[in-house]
Amino acid sequence: MIFKQPNDLYGRISTIADAPTHVNMTFDDVEEYLFNTGQISKEGYFKTAKHWLERYTFDTESAIDLVNNNNMTEQEIKDWKIKIGY
């Protein structure tokens, strides 16, 4: 799940681990990630990161609701929230 952080950058949460995998990503970082993971391509339905983000970007609250302490301590979660500007 890619979400828009309060600091206007992007983050990614693993829906498998319920933990963040990326923080403070620029648009270019997101574009590279989406291309490298095959989620955007010249031949595919989503040809641009902008198009993909318009459809699939989640809000910060949704990301925070997903993160839990199965794979992170409470302190790590607090630190992560500070990093994303929450």
N, C-alpha and C positions, 0 to 999 in steps of 0.2 A: 504494500500500500504506500503510495507516495502522497504526501500531504504538504500543504502550505504552512510554514512555520510563522509564528507571530512576527519574527524579524524579517519577513518577506523572502526568505530563502526556502528551500525545500528539504524535506526529510523523507526517509523511507523506514517503514516498519515491516519486519518479517511477520506474516500472518501464521507462519509455522512456529516460530519461537516466541511470538508475542513480545518482541523486543526490537529496538531500533538497530538498523544496520548502517544507515547513512544519516548524517546531520549536516546542516549548513551547505547544502548543494546549490550551486548556481543553476540557472537555466541551462547553460552549456553542459554542466555536470549531468543534469537529468537527461538531456538529449543524448549524451554519450552512453549513459547507462541504458536507456531505452533501445538505442541502436545495438549495443553490444549484447543485449538480452533478446533481440529479435522482436521487440514489441513495436518498433517502427522500422519501416523499410521502404525503399522506392517502389517495390512491387506490392506491398501489403495495403491493407485498408487504411492504416494510420501511417501517413507518409511524413508527418512532421511531429515533433515533440509538442508543439503548441496545440495541435489537433488532439493528441492523446491526452494532454493535461486538461484541456477543456472538458473532456468527457470523464476522466477518472481521478482527478485530484480530490483528495479528502480534506476536511478541515482539521485544525489542530485538536479540537475536542475529541473527534473520532479517533485520532491517533493515540491520544492520552488514554482514552477508554480501553484501547486494545492492549496497551503495555501493562504487564503485571509482574509480580515478583517470582514467577516460575524460573526465570533465567537471569534475573537482576535483583540486587539487593534494593531495599528502600532508598538507601543513600545514592546508589547508582541512578535510580529513577529520578530523584531530586536533582542530581547533577545534570542529567540529560535535559530535564525541563529548563534548567538555567541556560544550558547551551543553546536551546532553540528559542530562547527569549520569552519563555512562558512565565 
